[in-house]
């Protein structure tokens, strides 16, 4: 027994003696310094990144095959050693085979040219050899999501860093205390007016409250100082006559007109006059706010073409009260191809939303330099609110403890950019005709083009915001921004906004975009 034991011992000793010889060479067959740390060997690689050595492209790849003795690449822990390839072609084949067969490593990407072609935007993380990338910071996170698609308008030399956009969003966040204080004041005024209208013997006795707007959509920015409220009034059976093929403006007629109809006094040649009805609505509210002794409330002057009765509370909170006629009949034919959310929120959701009522507000159609005072405009603000509240392709998107997206963050940044530019150039008439509804409409179209939640990963905030701006700039340059519900109605038509104004805004946005948004720091 003893000699057999000695023989086994000698075999084990020989095996241990030969083990270092098998693991001494590196993955490429190059000698390594046994005293050198793994971190130092990784640093020696020219293109080593956070997730292992990156594959080189073009002539640099061939050069690396010749210089393996000068700059030995680090062998990944657990990888089996390989013999050094004899030719550059063999080296590339060996790289691809090793990368595909090693657990935890990504397959090699197709080699990219050293320089981007003129007029195109470089992909995320790509750079030419002549442009060294700045050292990584805490904001340089991996991009697990899918790329956000969208039209490319021109080459961008640099993009705003995500950390700056995050800082802006943090600044735009509303404090709970401010929101609670403002909401209490606004609700008190609105409830008082609603009770007055419902109790008095007037044409508006049947009104009900419908809360809409950015505050209730949770995309309000800066301060809780603006609120939109609808006082809806259900109509009996009505007949709509489209005005001038706009698809958005209509004359309203009653199919039956009994004598007890309280709105008969607002008829002109069987057409329900929007201007007469709004005038009476304003008069009742103006009289009632005089009785509100405990709250400082005034009514602002009527804005030309606006459907809202605007109240100013305590000289700091603006409330737009909008009279809306509710119709429970089928949506007008002009909306048939609108609301393109089939690939985003599903065809089923679209069908359900189209079964909801639609509204008509007393916003007059423009006729040259004047307005048609008898027309009503279609409104789907309640549908917009529902879309933003349930914005994910996944039903649990952005719910507590669920996967988040950056859709609303992008909309807030777009609204804030327009708001800051309007403030900066408030003396310029070019900015007067633009409003948050324009960027909101463009944002909905971008959501349609990018329906997957993974395309709105919060880590890709910079890319997603840039994609939204790209689309909006394209709309300005082509002078075409289709209403999301009424495709035939162009919000950027020359009849509504002149070309010089669109060129001015486009120029300002492009400047801000190319210089990392200095306007965000000016206020």
Secondary structure, 3 states (H helix, E strand, C coil): CHHHHHHHHHHHHHHHHHHHHHHCCCCCCCCCCCCCCHHHHHHCCCCEECCEECCCCHHHHHHHHHCCCCCCCCCCCCCCCCCCCCCHHHHHHHHHHHHHHCCCCCCCCCCCCCCCCCCCCCCCCCCCCCCCCCCCCCCCCCCCCCCCCCCCCCCCCCCCCHHHHHHHHHHHCCCHHHHHHHHHHHHHHHHHHHHHHHHCCCCCCCCEEEEECHHHHCCCCCCCCEEEEEEEEECCCEEEEECCCCCCEEEEEECCCCCCCCCHHHEECCEECHHHHHHHHHHHHHHHHCCCCCCCEEECCCCCCCCEEEEEECCCEEEEEEEEEEECCCCCHHHCCCCCCCCCCCHHHHHHHHCCCEEEECCCEEECCEEECCCEEEECHHHHHHHHHCCCCCCCCCCCCCCCCCHHHHHHHHHHHHHHHHHHCCCCHHHCCCCHHHHHHHHHHHHHHCCCHHHHCHHHHHHHHHHHHHHHHHHHHHCCCECCCCCCCECCCCCCCCHHHHHHHHHHHHHHHHCCCHHHHCC
